[in-house]
Amino acid sequence: MNLQRFTQTIDGPLGLSRYARYWLAGPLTLLVSILMMATSSLWLPRGEAGVDNLVYAMVLFPVIWAVIFMYVVLESDLKRATGVLFGLFFANALVVGLSISGAFS
């Protein structure tokens, strides 16, 4: 087995995809999962005490982070992973922005 050829197909010709995947799976995944936690309090049911949507969002945060992290790490097409991550970011940022502006009240 030619190990050099195998690592070139994973990392690209200059190893740039390794650094891109690091930034996608690290800080950007954390940022997107925090943003998804912020928006999940809007679509989760409030409950009788009015805090269930906040508690569920905090409890689901590690699950959201793990799913996004594993997707970015295991996705073979780095451009698709980038598109999905930025799509999630902008969709959730739009919901947070609309919520701050008072569109959901």
Phi, psi and omega in degrees: 000130181272102185292326181294318179294323179296317180288331177292324180289331178280314188267352184084178185293327182246006182079014184290328182292336176295317179287323177295318179293327176299311181292325178290315184278344181262261186296322182290323176296319177297316180297316180293321180290326175294319178294322176293325176295321179294322181279336181292338176290344178276327183255353174279149180294146184286324182084177183289321182277347179085008181240000183298322180295329178284318181292316179298321179297319180289325179288324181279350182304312179297327178291316179299314180298316183295320180294314180294318180299312181294324177298313182294321181289321186269348180291129182279331179265108185292328179293321178293319178297320177295317179297317179295316181295316178290327175297315176298319180298309184290325177296315179288326176295324177295317179295318178295318178297319177294324178294319179294323181284353176093018182288339182258011182260000000 
